[in-house]
Amino acid sequence: EVHVEKIELEEARSGADLILDTLLELGISTIFGYPGGAVLPLYDAIYKNDKINHILSRHEQGSLHEAEGYAKSTGKLGVALVTSGPGATNAITGVPLLVFTGQVATPGIGKDAFQEADIVGITMPITKYNYQIRDTADIPRIIREAIHIATTGRPGPVVIDLPKDVVAKETAF
């Protein structure tokens, strides 16, 4: 069993803020994306954050291909953000990337909720690694791990599935 120490923050932060804080801390400031209901809390945080450059796509696949082109032309990690269900399934065509997918709130997972899709299961055979975040406080650690996995060894896509309530919830750790 791995013990992970949680550090108390000076002020409570939402999961969406923790995602952006961690990306910026790791030198990632450009995100390609297509909004939808499950990722609106993250889009609200992007709108309020003047350090994140968001490139709006016209389709989820466009986000992935744009992020892939960005990665190949800059040598940096491409990052894409898409919504749940069909948005996430449209996004599995691009590589190597870090892909954030929106998901229904955790109480709805596994209950065939509106636009729920088993993105982790769908993408497992075609990605390097997958996460579904269940605790807001785990966001910074998981993003760091995902970036490490995506960029070391043979580069490849890593999916982070974001339940809507986990992104919206605030945590002091």
GROMACS elastic network, one bead per residue, 0.5 to 0.9 nm:
[ bonds ]
;  ai    aj funct       b0    kb
    4   141     6  0.89700   500
    6   137     6  0.75435   500
    6   138     6  0.85700   500
    6   173     6  0.57446   500
    7   172     6  0.83323   500
    7   173     6  0.53065   500
    8    11     6  0.84237   500
    8    12     6  0.88560   500
    8   171     6  0.89021   500
    8   172     6  0.56181   500
    9    12     6  0.64830   500
    9    13     6  0.79371   500
    9   171     6  0.82437   500
    9   172     6  0.51626   500
    9   173     6  0.54655   500
   10   172     6  0.74341   500
   10   173     6  0.89926   500
   11   171     6  0.84527   500
   11   172     6  0.62053   500
   12   170     6  0.57320   500
   12   171     6  0.50774   500
   12   173     6  0.76251   500
   13    16     6  0.80515   500
   13    17     6  0.59950   500
   13    18     6  0.64929   500
   13   169     6  0.80902   500
   13   171     6  0.55294   500
   13   172     6  0.65216   500
   13   173     6  0.84993   500
   14    17     6  0.51216   500
   14    18     6  0.62763   500
   14    19     6  0.86934   500
   14    41     6  0.89421   500
   14    45     6  0.88789   500
   14   136     6  0.75850   500
   14   166     6  0.83485   500
   14   167     6  0.64390   500
   14   168     6  0.56600   500
   14   169     6  0.52278   500
   14   171     6  0.62574   500
   14   172     6  0.89222   500
   15    19     6  0.62279   500
   15    20     6  0.88081   500
   15    41     6  0.87343   500
   15    42     6  0.81324   500
   15   135     6  0.87950   500
   15   136     6  0.52041   500
   15   137     6  0.75350   500
   15   139     6  0.68941   500
   15   165     6  0.86881   500
   15   166     6  0.60828   500
   15   168     6  0.57252   500
   15   169     6  0.58619   500
   15   170     6  0.61410   500
   15   171     6  0.74587   500
   16    19     6  0.51606   500
   16    20     6  0.65011   500
   16    21     6  0.86443   500
   16    41     6  0.64234   500
   16    43     6  0.82482   500
   16    44     6  0.83872   500
   16    45     6  0.60946   500
   16    46     6  0.83219   500
   16   136     6  0.88347   500
   16   139     6  0.89701   500
   16   166     6  0.84195   500
   16   168     6  0.63387   500
   16   169     6  0.83023   500
   16   170     6  0.87749   500
   17    20     6  0.52250   500
   17    21     6  0.59531   500
   17    22     6  0.84675   500
   17    42     6  0.76149   500
   17    45     6  0.61515   500
   17    46     6  0.83856   500
   17    49     6  0.88268   500
   17   167     6  0.82495   500
   17   168     6  0.89239   500
   17   170     6  0.88533   500
   18    22     6  0.59566   500
   18    23     6  0.84635   500
   18   136     6  0.81618   500
   18   137     6  0.83263   500
   18   139     6  0.65369   500
   18   140     6  0.64280   500
   18   167     6  0.85957   500
   19    22     6  0.53422   500
   19    23     6  0.62187   500
   19    24     6  0.86725   500
   19    42     6  0.82641   500
   19   139     6  0.63368   500
   19   140     6  0.65787   500
   19   143     6  0.75014   500
   19   167     6  0.83362   500
   20    23     6  0.51074   500
   20    24     6  0.60731   500
   20    25     6  0.84226   500
   20    28     6  0.87976   500
   20    29     6  0.83679   500
   20    42     6  0.85226   500
   20    45     6  0.78750   500
   20    46     6  0.75413   500
   20    49     6  0.82441   500
   20    52     6  0.76358   500
   21    24     6  0.52531   500
   21    25     6  0.60331   500
   21    26     6  0.86465   500
   21   140     6  0.82124   500
   22    26     6  0.62181   500
   22    27     6  0.87161   500
   22    28     6  0.85484   500
   22   139     6  0.81910   500
   22   140     6  0.55424   500
   22   141     6  0.86815   500
   22   143     6  0.71499   500
   22   144     6  0.76900   500
   23    26     6  0.51399   500
   23    27     6  0.63654   500
   23    29     6  0.67945   500
   23   140     6  0.84362   500
   23   143     6  0.75843   500
   23   144     6  0.84113   500
   24    28     6  0.50695   500
   24    29     6  0.56746   500
   24    51     6  0.77898   500
   24    52     6  0.77357   500
   25    28     6  0.74172   500
   26    29     6  0.88242   500
   26   144     6  0.78944   500
   26   147     6  0.89566   500
   28    31     6  0.81108   500
   28    52     6  0.82480   500
   28    76     6  0.81749   500
   28    77     6  0.76525   500
   28    78     6  0.87141   500
   28    79     6  0.82719   500
   29    51     6  0.65597   500
   29    53     6  0.58175   500
   29    54     6  0.82678   500
   30    51     6  0.89134   500
   30    52     6  0.59642   500
   30    54     6  0.58487   500
   30    55     6  0.74580   500
   30    67     6  0.88841   500
   30    78     6  0.78804   500
   30    79     6  0.71111   500
   30    80     6  0.89757   500
   31    52     6  0.73717   500
   31    53     6  0.62445   500
   31    55     6  0.61904   500
   31    56     6  0.86679   500
   31    63     6  0.87213   500
   31    67     6  0.75407   500
   31    78     6  0.73841   500
   31    79     6  0.51224   500
   31    80     6  0.56141   500
   31    81     6  0.69557   500
   32    53     6  0.84493   500
   32    54     6  0.57548   500
   32    56     6  0.61246   500
   32    57     6  0.68058   500
   32    62     6  0.86122   500
   32    63     6  0.51550   500
   32    64     6  0.74007   500
   32    66     6  0.68566   500
   32    67     6  0.59995   500
   32    78     6  0.80093   500
   32    79     6  0.62186   500
   32    81     6  0.62432   500
   32    82     6  0.87200   500
   33    54     6  0.70624   500
   33    55     6  0.62698   500
   33    56     6  0.53423   500
   33    57     6  0.57141   500
   33    58     6  0.86080   500
   33    59     6  0.83370   500
   33    60     6  0.69185   500
   33    62     6  0.83553   500
   33    63     6  0.51721   500
   33    64     6  0.80621   500
   33    67     6  0.88743   500
   33    79     6  0.84148   500
   33    80     6  0.53464   500
   33    82     6  0.56814   500
   33    83     6  0.88472   500
   34    55     6  0.86167   500
   34    56     6  0.59252   500
   34    57     6  0.55016   500
   34    58     6  0.67460   500
   34    59     6  0.63496   500
   34    60     6  0.57993   500
   34    62     6  0.86824   500
   34    63     6  0.68150   500
   34    80     6  0.84378   500
   34    81     6  0.64966   500
   34    82     6  0.52727   500
   34    83     6  0.71646   500
   34    87     6  0.81770   500
   35    38     6  0.83450   500
   35    39     6  0.64792   500
   35    40     6  0.67885   500
   35    43     6  0.71288   500
   35    56     6  0.82482   500
   35    57     6  0.89292   500
   35    60     6  0.88971   500
   35    81     6  0.76306   500
   35    82     6  0.60838   500
   35    83     6  0.60279   500
   35    87     6  0.88197   500
   36    39     6  0.57887   500
   36    40     6  0.62398   500
   36    43     6  0.89377   500
   36    82     6  0.72049   500
   36    84     6  0.74640   500
   36    87     6  0.79341   500
   36   102     6  0.80785   500
   37    40     6  0.53599   500
   37    41     6  0.85229   500
   37    83     6  0.67410   500
   37    84     6  0.78351   500
   37   102     6  0.81408   500
   37   104     6  0.89295   500
   37   164     6  0.85176   500
   38    41     6  0.76978   500
   38    42     6  0.87847   500
   38    82     6  0.88051   500
   38    83     6  0.55763   500
   38    84     6  0.59074   500
   38   101     6  0.85449   500
   38   103     6  0.56432   500
   38   104     6  0.60794   500
   38   105     6  0.80623   500
   38   115     6  0.89591   500
   38   162     6  0.82232   500
   38   163     6  0.73206   500
   38   164     6  0.52712   500
   38   165     6  0.88701   500
   39    42     6  0.53391   500
   39    43     6  0.63406   500
   39    44     6  0.87558   500
   39    81     6  0.81175   500
   39    82     6  0.72637   500
   39    83     6  0.55680   500
   39    84     6  0.77456   500
   39   101     6  0.77752   500
   39   102     6  0.50900   500
   39   103     6  0.76998   500
   39   162     6  0.78597   500
   39   163     6  0.84612   500
   39   164     6  0.64575   500
   39   167     6  0.80219   500
   40    44     6  0.60229   500
   40    45     6  0.85793   500
   40    83     6  0.85102   500
   40   102     6  0.88243   500
   40   164     6  0.82048   500
   40   168     6  0.89936   500
   41    44     6  0.50819   500
   41    45     6  0.64208   500
   41    46     6  0.87710   500
   41   164     6  0.73900   500
   41   165     6  0.88716   500
   41   167     6  0.65314   500
   41   168     6  0.56497   500
   42    45     6  0.50803   500
   42    46     6  0.62157   500
   42    47     6  0.86452   500
   42   164     6  0.88507   500
   42   167     6  0.67776   500
   42   168     6  0.77130   500
   43    47     6  0.60887   500
   43    48     6  0.86489   500
   44    47     6  0.51423   500
   44    48     6  0.64602   500
   44    49     6  0.87928   500
   45    48     6  0.51590   500
   45    49     6  0.61605   500
   46    49     6  0.50518   500
   46    50     6  0.77191   500
   46    51     6  0.86443   500
   46    52     6  0.64440   500
   46    53     6  0.83090   500
   46    54     6  0.74822   500
   47    50     6  0.74602   500
   47    52     6  0.84965   500
   47    54     6  0.87489   500
   49    52     6  0.59874   500
   49    53     6  0.88920   500
   50    53     6  0.76900   500
   55    63     6  0.81570   500
   55    66     6  0.88073   500
   56    59     6  0.89091   500
   56    63     6  0.76507   500
   57    60     6  0.69584   500
   57    61     6  0.85411   500
   57    62     6  0.58211   500
   57    63     6  0.54189   500
   57    66     6  0.82199   500
   58    61     6  0.86448   500
   58    62     6  0.65939   500
   58    63     6  0.78467   500
   59    62     6  0.51548   500
   59    63     6  0.66285   500
   59    87     6  0.83161   500
   59    90     6  0.82391   500
   59    91     6  0.88231   500
   60    63     6  0.50794   500
   60    64     6  0.66030   500
   60    65     6  0.88301   500
   60    80     6  0.85930   500
   60    81     6  0.82585   500
   60    82     6  0.61849   500
   60    83     6  0.84659   500
   60    87     6  0.60178   500
   60    88     6  0.74611   500
   60    89     6  0.86983   500
   60    90     6  0.57775   500
   60    91     6  0.53172   500
   61    64     6  0.51365   500
   61    65     6  0.62043   500
   61    66     6  0.84679   500
   61    87     6  0.87165   500
   61    90     6  0.57504   500
   61    92     6  0.76778   500
   61    93     6  0.67263   500
   61    94     6  0.73412   500
   62    65     6  0.51240   500
   62    66     6  0.58812   500
   62    67     6  0.83799   500
   62    91     6  0.82928   500
   63    66     6  0.51577   500
   63    67     6  0.60496   500
   63    68     6  0.84940   500
   63    79     6  0.86531   500
   63    80     6  0.59040   500
   63    81     6  0.75047   500
   63    82     6  0.79397   500
   63    91     6  0.76449   500
   63    94     6  0.86896   500
   64    67     6  0.50966   500
   64    68     6  0.60420   500
   64    69     6  0.85710   500
   64    78     6  0.82265   500
   64    79     6  0.79532   500
   64    80     6  0.59498   500
   64    81     6  0.85636   500
   64    91     6  0.61662   500
   64    92     6  0.79168   500
   64    93     6  0.71324   500
   64    95     6  0.76311   500
   64    97     6  0.78544   500
   64    99     6  0.80386   500
   65    69     6  0.60863   500
   65    70     6  0.84620   500
   65    93     6  0.80113   500
   65    94     6  0.56864   500
   65    95     6  0.81357   500
   66    69     6  0.50844   500
   66    70     6  0.60728   500
   66    71     6  0.85612   500
   66    78     6  0.81574   500
   66    80     6  0.85259   500
   66    94     6  0.89098   500
   67    71     6  0.61191   500
   67    72     6  0.86527   500
   67    77     6  0.80488   500
   67    79     6  0.57681   500
   67    80     6  0.61985   500
   67    94     6  0.81605   500
   67    95     6  0.87892   500
   67    96     6  0.89445   500
   67    97     6  0.72303   500
   67    98     6  0.89843   500
   68    71     6  0.50295   500
   68    72     6  0.62055   500
   68    73     6  0.85692   500
   68    77     6  0.82960   500
   68    78     6  0.57035   500
   68    79     6  0.82761   500
   68    94     6  0.64901   500
   68    95     6  0.62764   500
   68    96     6  0.66374   500
   68    97     6  0.66843   500
   69    72     6  0.51330   500
   69    73     6  0.60022   500
   69    74     6  0.83974   500
   69    78     6  0.79181   500
   70    73     6  0.52377   500
   70    74     6  0.58791   500
   70    75     6  0.77924   500
   70    76     6  0.74039   500
   70    77     6  0.79200   500
   70    78     6  0.60146   500
   70    79     6  0.89941   500
   71    74     6  0.54278   500
   71    75     6  0.52063   500
   71    77     6  0.52186   500
   71    79     6  0.85615   500
   71    96     6  0.80803   500
   71    97     6  0.79107   500
   72    75     6  0.55462   500
   72    76     6  0.75492   500
   72    77     6  0.85817   500
   72    78     6  0.84211   500
   73    76     6  0.81372   500
   74    77     6  0.83798   500
   75    78     6  0.88250   500
   77    96     6  0.80621   500
   77    97     6  0.63721   500
   77    98     6  0.72212   500
   77   147     6  0.79454   500
   77   150     6  0.82121   500
   77   151     6  0.74327   500
   78    95     6  0.89574   500
   78    96     6  0.76037   500
   78    97     6  0.52107   500
   78    98     6  0.63959   500
   78    99     6  0.84447   500
   79    97     6  0.59805   500
   79    99     6  0.58865   500
   79   100     6  0.76993   500
   80    91     6  0.86550   500
   80    97     6  0.75185   500
   80    98     6  0.65510   500
   80   100     6  0.61313   500
   80   101     6  0.83850   500
   81    88     6  0.88534   500
   81    98     6  0.88371   500
   81    99     6  0.60767   500
   81   101     6  0.60379   500
   81   102     6  0.78611   500
   82    87     6  0.57897   500
   82    88     6  0.59108   500
   82    90     6  0.88921   500
   82    91     6  0.73220   500
   82    99     6  0.78335   500
   82   100     6  0.64099   500
   82   101     6  0.50979   500
   82   102     6  0.62391   500
   83    86     6  0.78660   500
   83    87     6  0.50111   500
   83    88     6  0.59015   500
   83   100     6  0.83312   500
   83   101     6  0.55079   500
   83   103     6  0.70102   500
   84    87     6  0.53775   500
   84    88     6  0.52847   500
   84    89     6  0.81059   500
   84   101     6  0.60038   500
   84   104     6  0.69593   500
   84   115     6  0.61036   500
   84   116     6  0.64763   500
   84   117     6  0.69643   500
   84   119     6  0.83545   500
   84   161     6  0.86109   500
   84   162     6  0.87197   500
   84   163     6  0.88469   500
   85    88     6  0.54500   500
   85    89     6  0.63296   500
   85    90     6  0.86846   500
   85   101     6  0.87299   500
   85   102     6  0.79787   500
   85   103     6  0.73029   500
   85   104     6  0.86952   500
   85   114     6  0.82607   500
   85   116     6  0.51399   500
   85   118     6  0.80368   500
   85   119     6  0.76595   500
   86    90     6  0.59503   500
   86    91     6  0.85726   500
   86   115     6  0.70246   500
   86   116     6  0.86728   500
   86   117     6  0.76928   500
   87    90     6  0.52918   500
   87    91     6  0.65627   500
   87   101     6  0.79414   500
   87   102     6  0.83411   500
   87   115     6  0.88989   500
   88    91     6  0.51106   500
   88    92     6  0.70199   500
   88   100     6  0.85857   500
   88   101     6  0.56414   500
   88   102     6  0.73119   500
   88   103     6  0.87503   500
   88   117     6  0.80846   500
   88   119     6  0.68905   500
   89    92     6  0.58376   500
   89    93     6  0.86948   500
   89   117     6  0.80461   500
   89   119     6  0.71007   500
   89   122     6  0.78885   500
   89   123     6  0.84034   500
   90    93     6  0.72327   500
   91    94     6  0.68433   500
   91    99     6  0.81966   500
   91   101     6  0.86228   500
   92    95     6  0.82118   500
   92    99     6  0.87514   500
   92   122     6  0.89038   500
   92   123     6  0.69236   500
   92   126     6  0.81403   500
   92   127     6  0.85341   500
   94    97     6  0.72047   500
   94   157     6  0.78286   500
   95    98     6  0.86339   500
   95   127     6  0.83638   500
   95   155     6  0.86424   500
   95   156     6  0.61122   500
   95   157     6  0.53303   500
   95   158     6  0.89096   500
   96   127     6  0.86905   500
   96   128     6  0.89297   500
   96   150     6  0.70324   500
   96   151     6  0.83522   500
   96   155     6  0.60148   500
   96   158     6  0.78120   500
   97   147     6  0.87867   500
   97   150     6  0.66950   500
   97   151     6  0.86164   500
   97   155     6  0.83306   500
   97   156     6  0.63429   500
   97   158     6  0.62585   500
   97   159     6  0.82163   500
   98   143     6  0.89406   500
   98   146     6  0.72527   500
   98   147     6  0.68917   500
   98   150     6  0.68062   500
   98   156     6  0.84775   500
   98   157     6  0.57375   500
   98   158     6  0.50035   500
   98   159     6  0.60376   500
   98   160     6  0.75607   500
   99   157     6  0.72094   500
   99   158     6  0.61754   500
   99   160     6  0.61247   500
   99   161     6  0.82709   500
  100   158     6  0.86554   500
  100   159     6  0.59680   500
  100   161     6  0.58881   500
  100   162     6  0.68655   500
  101   119     6  0.79769   500
  101   159     6  0.71589   500
  101   160     6  0.62123   500
  101   162     6  0.58926   500
  101   163     6  0.85685   500
  102   160     6  0.86715   500
  102   161     6  0.59599   500
  102   163     6  0.60900   500
  102   164     6  0.66322   500
  103   106     6  0.81562   500
  103   109     6  0.81070   500
  103   115     6  0.80585   500
  103   116     6  0.64901   500
  103   117     6  0.76616   500
  103   118     6  0.89715   500
  103   119     6  0.84867   500
  103   132     6  0.89030   500
  103   161     6  0.62966   500
  103   162     6  0.53547   500
  103   164     6  0.58584   500
  103   165     6  0.89844   500
  104   107     6  0.81497   500
  104   108     6  0.61205   500
  104   109     6  0.64471   500
  104   113     6  0.70857   500
  104   114     6  0.75145   500
  104   115     6  0.73199   500
  104   116     6  0.58896   500
  104   117     6  0.86464   500
  104   162     6  0.81368   500
  104   163     6  0.52411   500
  104   164     6  0.55830   500
  104   165     6  0.78402   500
  105   108     6  0.55614   500
  105   109     6  0.67473   500
  105   162     6  0.86303   500
  105   166     6  0.73729   500
  106   109     6  0.52456   500
  106   110     6  0.88031   500
  106   134     6  0.72893   500
  106   163     6  0.58200   500
  106   164     6  0.75655   500
  106   165     6  0.67182   500
  106   166     6  0.76515   500
  107   110     6  0.83696   500
  107   111     6  0.82235   500
  107   165     6  0.89921   500
  108   111     6  0.54217   500
  108   112     6  0.72392   500
  108   113     6  0.55389   500
  108   114     6  0.86103   500
  108   116     6  0.79590   500
  109   112     6  0.71480   500
  109   113     6  0.69867   500
  109   116     6  0.69842   500
  109   117     6  0.85752   500
  109   118     6  0.85297   500
  109   163     6  0.84105   500
  110   113     6  0.76381   500
  110   116     6  0.79300   500
  110   117     6  0.86540   500
  110   118     6  0.80706   500
  111   116     6  0.81954   500
  112   115     6  0.78220   500
  112   116     6  0.59004   500
  112   117     6  0.78546   500
  113   116     6  0.52672   500
  113   117     6  0.86588   500
  114   117     6  0.89624   500
  116   119     6  0.85759   500
  117   120     6  0.85884   500
  117   121     6  0.88031   500
  117   122     6  0.82362   500
  118   121     6  0.53051   500
  118   122     6  0.60317   500
  118   123     6  0.85773   500
  119   123     6  0.58855   500
  119   124     6  0.81330   500
  119   130     6  0.88309   500
  119   132     6  0.88887   500
  119   159     6  0.84903   500
  119   161     6  0.71910   500
  120   123     6  0.54336   500
  120   124     6  0.57561   500
  120   129     6  0.89393   500
  120   130     6  0.59011   500
  120   131     6  0.69503   500
  120   132     6  0.71011   500
  120   159     6  0.75230   500
  120   160     6  0.83439   500
  120   161     6  0.71962   500
  121   124     6  0.53223   500
  121   125     6  0.79360   500
  121   130     6  0.87540   500
  122   125     6  0.73233   500
  122   126     6  0.82871   500
  123   126     6  0.54041   500
  123   127     6  0.59012   500
  123   129     6  0.86867   500
  123   130     6  0.76168   500
  123   159     6  0.77769   500
  124   127     6  0.56164   500
  124   128     6  0.76204   500
  124   129     6  0.68368   500
  124   130     6  0.65291   500
  124   159     6  0.88268   500
  125   128     6  0.82092   500
  126   129     6  0.88312   500
  126   157     6  0.83105   500
  127   130     6  0.72285   500
  127   156     6  0.66653   500
  127   157     6  0.51741   500
  127   158     6  0.59332   500
  127   159     6  0.73669   500
  128   149     6  0.75424   500
  128   150     6  0.71160   500
  128   155     6  0.82180   500
  128   156     6  0.54855   500
  128   157     6  0.55362   500
  128   158     6  0.56109   500
  128   159     6  0.83770   500
  129   146     6  0.76305   500
  129   149     6  0.74564   500
  129   150     6  0.80530   500
  129   156     6  0.84469   500
  129   157     6  0.71792   500
  129   159     6  0.65476   500
  129   160     6  0.87556   500
  130   146     6  0.82031   500
  130   157     6  0.88098   500
  130   158     6  0.56655   500
  130   160     6  0.59539   500
  130   161     6  0.77127   500
  131   142     6  0.77126   500
  131   146     6  0.82510   500
  131   158     6  0.80267   500
  131   159     6  0.61852   500
  131   161     6  0.59608   500
  131   162     6  0.86241   500
  132   159     6  0.83008   500
  132   160     6  0.57757   500
  132   162     6  0.62084   500
  132   163     6  0.76155   500
  133   136     6  0.72667   500
  133   138     6  0.71205   500
  133   139     6  0.69760   500
  133   142     6  0.78924   500
  133   160     6  0.71733   500
  133   161     6  0.63731   500
  133   162     6  0.58514   500
  133   163     6  0.70084   500
  133   166     6  0.73054   500
  133   167     6  0.89986   500
  134   137     6  0.89910   500
  134   138     6  0.78772   500
  134   139     6  0.89831   500
  134   162     6  0.80399   500
  134   163     6  0.72848   500
  134   166     6  0.64093   500
  135   138     6  0.55282   500
  135   139     6  0.73736   500
  135   166     6  0.62738   500
  136   139     6  0.56447   500
  136   140     6  0.87734   500
  136   165     6  0.88732   500
  136   166     6  0.52712   500
  136   167     6  0.66721   500
  136   168     6  0.86054   500
  136   169     6  0.67505   500
  136   170     6  0.72711   500
  136   171     6  0.65499   500
  136   173     6  0.85836   500
  137   140     6  0.73114   500
  137   141     6  0.83861   500
  137   170     6  0.87111   500
  137   171     6  0.62871   500
  137   172     6  0.78985   500
  137   173     6  0.55880   500
  138   141     6  0.55506   500
  138   142     6  0.61112   500
  138   143     6  0.86443   500
  138   173     6  0.88339   500
  139   142     6  0.52728   500
  139   143     6  0.61159   500
  139   144     6  0.86292   500
  139   167     6  0.89061   500
  140   143     6  0.52861   500
  140   144     6  0.62489   500
  140   145     6  0.86984   500
  141   144     6  0.52214   500
  141   145     6  0.62110   500
  141   146     6  0.85740   500
  142   145     6  0.50420   500
  142   146     6  0.59385   500
  142   147     6  0.85281   500
  142   160     6  0.82696   500
  143   146     6  0.50132   500
  143   147     6  0.61123   500
  143   148     6  0.85253   500
  143   160     6  0.79876   500
  144   147     6  0.53092   500
  144   148     6  0.62364   500
  144   149     6  0.86854   500
  145   148     6  0.50955   500
  145   149     6  0.61280   500
  145   150     6  0.85636   500
  146   149     6  0.50846   500
  146   150     6  0.60089   500
  146   151     6  0.85580   500
  146   158     6  0.61806   500
  146   159     6  0.79486   500
  146   160     6  0.78473   500
  147   150     6  0.50586   500
  147   151     6  0.60805   500
  147   152     6  0.84271   500
  147   158     6  0.78254   500
  148   151     6  0.54050   500
  148   152     6  0.58975   500
  149   152     6  0.56247   500
  149   153     6  0.78216   500
  149   154     6  0.89705   500
  149   155     6  0.76879   500
  149   156     6  0.78573   500
  149   157     6  0.86406   500
  149   158     6  0.73800   500
  150   153     6  0.83050   500
  150   154     6  0.80760   500
  150   155     6  0.53071   500
  150   156     6  0.50870   500
  150   157     6  0.57850   500
  150   158     6  0.58132   500
  151   154     6  0.73966   500
  151   156     6  0.70437   500
  151   157     6  0.88624   500
  152   155     6  0.58819   500
  152   156     6  0.86221   500
  153   156     6  0.88416   500
  162   165     6  0.84176   500
  162   166     6  0.68551   500
  162   167     6  0.66040   500
  163   166     6  0.54296   500
  163   167     6  0.66035   500
  163   168     6  0.89215   500
  164   167     6  0.53651   500
  164   168     6  0.63012   500
  164   169     6  0.86450   500
  165   168     6  0.50834   500
  165   169     6  0.58531   500
  166   169     6  0.53153   500
  166   170     6  0.83191   500
  167   170     6  0.81013   500
